[in-house]
Amino acid sequence: MDLPLAIDECWDALLTDLDAIATPEWSLPTPCPEWNVRDLAAHLGAAQASFQGMPLPSPPADWVNPFTGLDAMTNAGVEARRSWTTEQIVDEIREASARQRAQIASLDEAGWSADTMGPIGPTTQAGLTRLRVFDLFVHLMDLRHALGRPLAPEATPEAAAVAAGWAVDHSGWGAGKKAHLPDGTRVRLALSGPGATTVDVIVSGGRGACVDPEGDTDEIVSGSAVAYLLLTTGREDAAGAAGGVQATGPHAQRLLDT
């Protein structure tokens, strides 16, 4: 995977779309519960500014955060920018994204493998960058869906492949720990379009894993890789706009449902 290219695709697309938003569109709802387009943009800037060590505003002193953990951090970043203009929000995104791109461009092989802290725990710089592509691409789809624009994942093919690959790679965990599929289950993911792949999700000893396809199975999830990504992140309507996915067989359906 080409992570620098994927990051560039995400930021270029996001900034182009943000610059084209009309004033009334900033208040449109998004697939992210409780966030409108303005809040989503504020999150994009807050998250990347934090990773880049930029100065961060604080929420109002009398504000009470209704969330805990990672959700609390995310919500605080949005609330701290509540008084900002949309121009300020986009300016922060532009600066934070430029800093990230410069940082990535400076990495050598040792830099990519260096340990760092991500939002869900210790990782490497490559792991953090991959997670950032996942987050940015999903929110790019959120933004376009909220604005009623075509999702057009084919315009950002490397970012789509990295983000969809993240969802596919975690499908084993989903099969074992979320869907609780029985041992011996084999569900084939036959996904097309940007991020296309074919893998089998198997369960053994209560644990799931993704392996190369082998033999035949009547349990199949087929459709758009980007739609699979959006469905697994709780975005059913957006998944439909991306072409949708279909399940054949009860275990395949259970994987999708959970």
MOSUL-V453289 format. One record per residue. PHI is phi in radians with two decimals (NA if undefined). PSI is psi in degrees with one decimal (none if undefined). D_CENTER is the distance of its C-alpha to the mean C-alpha in Angstrom with 1 decimal. Layout:
# MOSUL-V453289
PHI PSI D_CENTER
PHI PSI D_CENTER
This chain:
# MOSUL-V453289
NA 145.6 16.0
-1.80 90.4 16.5
-1.17 -41.0 14.1
-1.04 -42.2 16.2
-1.12 -42.0 16.1
-1.09 -41.8 12.4
-1.11 -44.4 12.2
-1.04 -44.9 15.1
-1.04 -43.8 13.8
-1.09 -52.4 10.8
-1.18 -40.3 13.3
-1.04 -45.2 16.1
-1.18 -43.5 14.5
-1.10 -45.8 13.3
-1.17 -37.9 16.7
-1.08 -44.7 18.6
-1.20 -40.8 17.1
-1.13 -39.3 17.7
-1.16 -20.0 21.2
-1.69 2.7 22.0
-1.30 129.3 21.4
-1.40 154.8 24.7
-0.89 -47.8 25.9
-1.15 -21.7 25.7
-1.29 -18.8 22.1
-1.12 -22.4 20.9
-1.69 4.4 21.8
-1.19 144.5 20.1
-1.23 154.7 18.0
-2.11 171.4 14.2
-1.14 -10.3 12.3
-1.50 116.3 11.6
-0.92 133.7 15.0
1.31 0.3 17.5
-1.93 134.7 15.7
-1.69 -174.3 17.2
-1.06 -40.0 16.2
-1.09 -43.9 18.0
-1.11 -40.7 16.3
-1.07 -44.0 12.8
-1.11 -41.0 14.3
-1.06 -39.3 16.0
-1.11 -42.3 13.0
-1.02 -45.1 11.6
-1.21 -43.2 15.1
-1.07 -44.5 15.8
-1.13 -49.4 13.0
-1.25 -34.6 13.8
-1.08 -38.3 17.5
-1.10 -46.7 17.5
-1.10 -30.0 16.3
-1.59 2.4 19.0
1.24 26.3 21.7
-1.38 158.4 22.5
-1.05 135.8 24.7
-2.09 133.9 22.9
-1.27 161.2 24.6
-1.90 150.0 25.3
-1.11 162.0 25.1
-0.95 145.2 28.6
-1.06 -30.6 30.9
-1.63 5.6 31.6
-1.39 136.2 28.1
-1.92 121.2 27.2
-1.34 121.3 23.6
-1.41 -2.5 23.2
-1.97 171.4 20.4
-2.28 166.2 20.4
1.10 -143.3 18.5
-1.08 -36.6 15.0
-1.08 -35.5 15.0
-1.14 -42.9 18.3
-1.11 -43.7 17.1
-1.10 -45.6 14.3
-1.16 -37.6 16.9
-1.11 -38.2 19.5
-1.10 -38.9 17.8
-1.21 -45.5 17.6
-1.13 -35.0 21.1
-1.13 -19.3 22.6
-1.85 13.8 21.9
-1.06 -33.0 23.4
-1.56 -2.9 26.6
-1.31 154.2 25.1
-1.37 162.1 25.5
-1.12 -29.9 22.7
-1.13 -40.1 24.3
-1.12 -40.7 23.9
-1.09 -46.4 20.2
-1.19 -36.4 19.6
-1.07 -40.9 22.0
-1.13 -41.8 20.1
-1.05 -43.6 16.9
-1.10 -44.2 19.2
-1.22 -44.5 20.9
-1.11 -39.9 18.0
-1.18 -38.5 16.2
-1.12 -40.0 19.7
-1.14 -40.5 20.2
-1.13 -43.4 17.1
-1.09 -40.6 18.2
-1.15 -40.6 21.7
-1.08 -46.3 20.8
-1.10 -39.5 19.0
-1.12 -23.1 22.0
-1.52 -6.7 24.3
-1.35 135.1 23.0
-1.78 -172.0 25.3
-1.03 -42.0 25.0
-1.16 -35.9 25.9
-1.12 -40.5 23.4
-1.14 -32.5 20.4
-1.61 -1.7 21.7
-1.15 144.8 22.7
-1.24 143.7 21.6
-2.68 172.9 19.5
-1.85 127.2 17.9
-1.82 178.6 14.2
-1.18 -18.2 13.0
-2.06 17.8 13.6
2.25 -177.4 16.7
-1.07 143.3 18.5
-2.74 -170.2 17.0
-1.82 170.7 17.9
-1.09 -37.0 17.1
-1.14 -41.7 15.6
-1.12 -41.8 13.5
-1.13 -42.0 12.3
-1.13 -40.4 11.7
-1.09 -41.9 9.7
-1.13 -37.3 7.5
-1.15 -38.9 7.5
-1.06 -45.6 6.8
-0.95 -51.3 3.5
-1.12 -46.5 3.2
-1.14 -42.9 5.7
-1.16 -43.2 5.3
-1.06 -41.3 3.7
-1.27 -26.4 6.3
-1.09 -44.0 8.6
-1.12 -39.8 8.9
-1.02 -46.3 9.5
-1.09 -47.3 12.1
-1.16 -37.5 13.7
-1.15 -41.3 14.1
-1.10 -37.4 15.6
-1.46 -5.1 17.9
1.30 21.3 19.0
-1.57 157.4 18.2
-1.03 140.8 17.6
-1.19 -36.8 14.0
0.82 52.0 15.5
-1.14 -21.3 12.8
-1.16 -16.2 16.0
-1.39 -13.9 16.4
-2.28 64.4 13.6
-1.14 -38.2 14.3
-1.24 -40.9 13.5
-1.12 -41.0 9.9
-1.09 -40.9 9.5
-1.17 -42.2 11.4
-1.13 -45.8 9.6
-1.19 -44.4 6.1
-1.14 -35.8 8.4
-1.08 -35.9 10.6
-1.06 -46.5 8.5
-1.11 -42.7 8.7
-1.11 -44.2 12.2
-1.08 -27.5 13.2
-1.66 6.5 12.6
-1.22 -28.5 14.5
-1.10 -44.5 17.7
-1.06 -41.8 16.9
-1.11 -38.8 16.0
-1.18 -41.0 19.3
-1.47 -44.2 21.4
-1.69 -25.2 20.3
-1.78 -50.4 18.8
-1.45 -19.5 20.7
0.90 47.2 23.7
-1.22 147.1 24.7
-1.25 156.1 28.3
-0.99 141.4 29.3
1.64 -6.9 29.9
-1.16 139.9 27.1
-2.38 112.0 25.7
-1.97 124.6 23.0
-1.58 128.4 22.3
-1.69 112.4 19.0
-2.00 88.2 20.2
-1.92 140.6 17.3
-2.11 176.1 18.2
1.36 -164.9 17.1
-0.94 128.2 14.6
1.47 14.1 13.4
-0.95 139.4 16.5
-2.84 158.5 17.7
-2.30 115.9 20.3
-2.43 160.4 20.3
-1.85 134.2 22.1
-1.74 117.4 20.8
-2.05 156.3 23.9
-2.21 130.0 25.0
-2.57 130.1 27.9
1.10 28.8 29.2
1.37 3.2 26.5
-2.04 139.6 23.8
-1.78 156.5 21.5
-2.68 155.6 20.6
-1.75 129.1 19.6
-2.34 168.8 22.6
-1.11 145.3 24.2
-1.03 142.1 25.5
-2.58 129.0 29.1
1.17 -157.2 31.6
-1.98 153.4 31.1
-2.59 145.7 29.3
-1.57 -2.7 29.5
-1.77 108.4 26.1
-2.40 136.0 23.5
-1.94 119.6 20.1
-2.23 156.2 20.2
2.36 -156.9 18.5
-1.33 133.3 15.6
-1.09 -39.1 12.9
-1.20 -37.2 10.4
-1.11 -39.0 12.0
-1.09 -44.1 11.8
-0.99 -47.8 8.0
-1.19 -37.0 8.2
-1.17 -41.3 11.2
-1.21 -16.6 10.1
-1.79 17.1 7.7
1.44 23.6 10.9
-2.00 71.3 10.9
-1.11 -44.8 14.2
-1.12 -44.1 15.6
-1.15 -34.9 12.9
-1.05 -39.9 12.9
-1.11 -39.4 16.6
-1.18 -22.8 16.3
-1.57 6.4 14.5
1.95 -17.6 17.5
1.32 168.3 16.9
-2.35 155.5 17.6
-2.24 145.3 20.9
-1.92 134.8 22.2
-2.05 116.9 25.7
1.81 147.5 27.3
-1.12 -37.0 27.0
-1.25 -37.9 24.9
-1.09 -41.6 22.3
-1.16 -38.7 22.3
-1.16 -37.4 22.0
-1.06 -45.8 19.0
-1.16 -41.4 17.3
-1.15 -26.3 18.8
-1.85 none 17.5
